Amino acid sequence: MRQVKVLFFAALVFLLWCRAGEVQGKVYIDIDSPAFQKFSIAITDFQKLPSAAGREDLPAWFSENLGQYLNMTGLFNVIGKKAFLQDPARMAAPGGRIEFADWTAIGAEYLVRGGHSLAAGSLVVEYRLYDVVKGEMIAGKEYSARADDRKTIVRKIAEDILLALTGDGSIFGTKIAFVLKKGQNSDIYIVNFDGTGLTQVTNFGTTTMSPRWSPDGQSIAFMSYRDGNPDLYVRRLRDYSTSKISSFRGLNLPGAWSPDGRRMLMTLSRDGNEEIYVKDLGGGAPRRLTREFSIDVSPTWSPDGRKIAFVSNRSGSPQIYVMDQDGKGVRRLTSEGNYNTSPAWSPKGNRIAYEGRKDGRFQILAVDDNGGNFAALTTEGGQTESPSWSPDGRYVAFSQKIGGKSRICVMNANGSNVRVVYESGQGCISPAWSPRLK
């Protein structure tokens, strides 16, 4: 039993919210390659650590929940336990060892094993990730937290595994802001990537909409009729203090924050029709970027801050356009369909998602920033709108209305692995994915 304990503690030790390096070098695999196939992974039940108390249901609970988190990514094929050839309990027994051939025989490329102990409300969980083809451990940690925080531990382990295999595991710590309608009013809410932790951000008793995250994830800009006019506000999430940023007569609609967080794009109707402006958040008046008799709305920055995508009906119907950050060099981006709006620029910089009317319904579409490589990402029934990219550029959130239900959904960037994050009978719209949160 002591030998098992020693083996478990060979992994580096970290506290739950303390980040550090991997046990061994990270494995980088290009999951964006067209030839990528899902990681085939086996997850054994987490054994009770020697001389430690614990609930009998926890071993299977950890493995099942870890599998669910990995499945959320759309990048893993979790092998069913009935296929296991080696008994995980015997593998963890004194003198036991991993028979890597037994795991490769069932198609596993990676193996996760772990242990846990629970005493006086304090939970300790350890895990190891193995490359079974190479027969070596590639990641391992210990986490310590309160017993009721075990879901957070599983989420952190899933993040570690994704980081070890892809070089980026930040998706599990992100949140999605959206608008939830209740009767005649609407407010901003946020929810975790996995659909947990629903939190209300505003409560003004009026129409509040269009959430936009600051690059540091500490604030959300939005439009609200709180004072009777559609004004632009910023609410800081740390203390929920609120500042009014723009209150010209007429529409004051937030666009995207600049990548450095110093400027904000906005749509104002102060000059008679909707035009795009940029405002220095350190002070000064907004500067107008578009000068057309048409309606120009929904501006969003490219990741490097040099370009701006927006919507204009200057050609007769709403289409996506791109211009330089100073408003010059305007060019039309979309050519398919007669109604395209809500552009969202991928953090990777080469792709723009948007909503477009296709076959009589709104769907989520995507195109390269040069206008090529058009693709429809959603094809299901109902209306799908308002795309928003995850900070790693591998997922897209969107709203969907189908069968009398309104949903906030997430899918992989190629349109696969659609998952409902939140569902309401009244209406939930306008998702906005947070940046990487610390």
N, C-alpha and C positions, 0 to 999 in steps of 0.2 A: 504494500500500500504506500509505503514511503517512496518507493521508486516512481509510482504514478504521480505522486505529489511533486516530486522533483522534475519530472518531465513536463508537467503542466506549467510549473514556474520557470521553465526555460525561456518562455516568452517574456518580452519586455513588459514592465508593469507601468500602467498609466491610470490616473483617475478619470472619471467619466467625462468631464469637460476639459481635459487637458490633452491637447493634440501634440503628437510627436511623430518621428519617422517610423518606417516599417522595420520589422525585424530583419528582413533582408532586402535586397534591391528590388525596386518596383518592376513589374512586368508590364510593358507597354504593348498593347495590341490595337491595331487600327480597326475599331468597330464601325467606322464610317465607310470602309471599303465595300464595294458591291459584292465582294466574295465572302464577306463576314458571315459566319454561322454562329448561332447562339452558343454561349459557354455551357457545356454539359457539366453539371456539378452535383455531387452527392453530399447531403447534410445529415450527419448522424445525430441521434438524440444526445443532448448534453448530459453527461454522467455526473452524478453527485460526487463532489470532491471527497477524498478520504477524511474521515473524522469530522465531517461537516454535516450540519442539519440541512434539511431542505424539503420542500413539498414534493410529493410523489408525481404531481402532474407537470412539474417544471421541465424535466428533460425533453419530453415531446413538445411542450409549449414553445421552447426556444427554437427547436429545429423547424417546427411548422411555421412560426411567425417569421423566422429568418428567410425561409423559402418564399413566403408571401411577399416580403419586401424585394427580394431579388427578382421575382416574377413581375413586379410592378415596372421594372426597368425595360422589360421586353428584350433583355439581352441574355437571359439565362434559361436553360432547360434543366429544371430540378428533377432529378431521378427519384422515382418512387421507392420507398423503403422496402417494398416487397421484392425488389430486384437485387437487394444487397446479398452478396455471397459471404462476406466476412461479418461475423457478429460484432457489432460495435462494443458491446459489453466485454467480450473476451479480448478485443483489441486494447481496451483500457485497463485490463486486469494486470496485476504484477507480472512482469515478464512478457506481457503482450506486445505485439508490434503490428504495424500496418502492413498488410499483404497487398502491396500496390498492384500486383497482377490481378487480384480479385476485383479491384475497382476499375482497372482499364478494361477488364473482360465485360463489364456491364455498360461500357461506353462513357465512363466518367473521365473527364479531363482534370477536374479539381475535386478536392475532398475537404469538407469542414468537419472538425470534431471539436468538442469543448466540454467544459465542466462548470459546475456552479455550487455555491454554498449559501445558505440563508440562516442568519442568526440574529436575534434581537432586532428584526426589521432591517438589517443591513444585508445587502445582496452583493456577492462577488461572482463575476462571470469571466471565464477565460475561454479563448478559442484559438484554433490554429487553422490556417489555410494551407493546403498542400497541392503542389503540382504532381499528380499521380503518374504522369508520363515520365517526368524527370526523377520522380521519387524523392522530392525535397520539399521542405516547408518554405513558403514564400511570404507569410505574414502571420502575426500572432500578437495578442495583447491581453491584458487583464483590465476589466472595468469594475468599479466599485460605486454603488449608489444605494438609495433606499429601495426597499422591495417593490414599492408601487411605481418605481421608475424603470421597471424591466423592459417596457416597450421602447424606451429611449435607448437602452443598452443594445437591444436588437437592431435598432435603426443605425446606431453607431457602428456595429459590426458589419452591417450591410454596406455602409459607406466605406469602411476599411477594405472590404473585399472588392468593391467597385474601383476604389483607388488603386489597389494593388494590380488589378488586371487591365485597367484602362488609363490610369494616370489622373483620373478625375472622379472623385466620389461626392462632390458637393451637392448633388441634386437632392439628397435626402434631408438636408438641412434648410431647404428653401420653402417659401410660402407663396400662395397665390391670393392676391386681393381681387375682389369682385363686388358687383353691385347686387344687393338682395332687395327685391321689391316686396313691400308689405302694404297692401291696400293702395292708397294714393301716394304713399311715401316710399322712399328708397334710401338705403344707407350702404356704407362701405363695410365689408367684412373681410377677414383674412382666414385662410385655412392652410394647414400643413400639406406638403406634397402627397402624403398618404391619406388625406381626407380627415385627419383628426384635428383637434384644437381649434374649432371654429370660434372666432373672436370678433366682436363688433368693434369697429373703429370709430364710426360716427353715429350720432343719435340726435339729429336736428329736427325731426318731425316734419320734413319736407322732402323735395326731390334732391338727391345728392348722387352724383354719378362720375364716371370717367376717372377711375383711380390711376395714378402714375407713380411708380416707385422712384425714389432718389437713388443714385448709384451706390450709396453706402448702406442702403436698406433701412435707414433710420427715420425716414419721413415718407409720406404719401401726399401727392398733390391731387386735388379733385375739384369739381365744380359743384356748387350748391346754391339753392335758392334760400338759404338760411335768413338772409336779410332782404328778401324780396326780389333781388336781381340775380341772374346767373353769374355769380362771382367765382373767382379762382382762389382756392385756399391751399395751405400746406399744413398738415397735422404731423407733429413729431410723435413717434410711437413710444418713446421713452416716458414722457409725462403727459401725452395727449394734449399738449398746448397747441393752439391753432393760430396761424397768421393769415391775413388776407393779402394776397399777392397782387391781384388785379380786380378792379371793380368799375371799369368803364361801363357806361350805359349800353345795354345789350349783352351779347354773348361774350363770356370770358372763359374759354375752354382750354384746359391744359393739354399740351402735347408732351413730347418726351423731354426729360432732363438731358443736358449734354453729358457726354461720358465723364467729364471732370466734375460734374455737379455744380458748375458755376453759372450756367445759363439754362433757360427753359424755353422751349418752343411753345407757342400758344396760338389759338385762333380767336381773333377779336372781330366784332362787328361794329366797332366804334366809328368806322368811316362809311357805313351804309350797307356793306355786304361783308361776308366772312372772308378775312384775309389772314395770312400767316405772319406772325411776328416772332421775334426772339427778344428775351429780356435777360439782362444781367442781374442775377439775384443779389448781387452786392449793392445795387442801387441804380438809379437812372430809369428813363422811360423806355418802353418797348420800342424796338426798331422793326419797321415793316419790311418784309422780305418779298412778298408777292404784290403785284399791282395789275390786277385783271378785273374786268367787269364780271367775271365768272366767280363761282364760289370755290375757295381754296381752304381745305380743312385737313385734319388728322396728320400733322407733321411728325416725323420720327427720324432720329439721327442714324447715320451709319455708325458702326462701332468705333471708327477712327475720328468721328466728328467732322469729316470733310464734306459729306453729302447729306441731303435731306430728302426722304421720300414723303410724298403727300398726295392728297386726293384733290382733283379739280374736274369741273364739268366744262372746261373751256373748249373741249372738242364736241360738246353737245350732250354727253353722258358722263357720269362719274368714272374716272380712270385714274390709275396710279402714275404719278410723275416723279422724276428725280431732278434735283437741282443742287448746285453748289451751296455751301454753307452761307454765302453772302446773297443768295437769291438769284444768281446768274446761272447760265448754262442749263436752262430747263429743257428736259427731254421727256417724251412720253415713254413709259415702261411697258404697260399692258396693251395688248392688241386683240386678245380674245375676249369675247363677251361685251355686253353693252352696259354693264353696271358692276364696277369693281371699286372696293373701298377698304378702309381699315388696314393699311400696310403695317407690317411689323418686320423690322430688319433683323436678320439672324446675327447673334453675337459673333459668329464665324465670318460675317462680312460678305458672303457671296450669294446670299439667298434672301428673298423677300416673300413672306407669306401675306396673304390678304384674303378678304372674303369677296366672292364674286357670284353673280347669278348665273347658274348653269342648269339648263333643262327646267327652268321655272322655279328653282330652289336656290337658296344661298348655300354655298359650300366653301370650304377652306381650300385655297389654291396656293401655288407657289411658283416663283419664277426666279431665274438668276438676275443679279443686279444689272446685267447687260440686256435683259429682255428675252434671253433664251432659256431652254430647258424647262418649259412650262409643264406643270403636273397638277392634277387634282388630288389633294390629300384626303378628303372625305368624299364618300359616295353614298352614304346611308340616307334614309328618308329623313324628313324634317328639315329644319333650318339650322345651319351651323354658321356661326359668326365670330368676329372679334378674336383673331389669332394673337397669341403672345408666346414668345420663345422662352424656353428655360435658359438660365445663364450659361450652360455649356453648349447650347445650340443643338441638342439632341432630342428635344421634346417640344411640343407645341400644345399650349392650353387653348381652349376655345369654349364658347357657349353653344348649347344645342337645345332646340325646342322640338319635342317629338312626343306624340301620344299624350298630350295634355300635361306633360312634365317639362320643366326647365332645368337644365343641367350645366354644370361646369365640368368639362372633360379634359383629359390629357391623352396625347398620342405620341408615338415616336415620330421623328421628323419625316419618315417615309410614309406616314399615314397608318401604320400598323399599331397593334396593341392599344386600342382605344379603351380608356378606363374612366369611369365616372368618379369624380372627386366629391361633388356635392350635388344634391338634387332638391328641387323645391316645386311645389305646386303653384306658386304665385309668380315666380320669375327671378332668375339669377343670370346676370349678363356681364359683359365687359371684363373678362379676366385679365389680370396683369401679374406676370410672374416676377417675383422678387429677384434681386441680384443674389450672389452668394452671401449668406449671412454668417456672422461670426458669433 
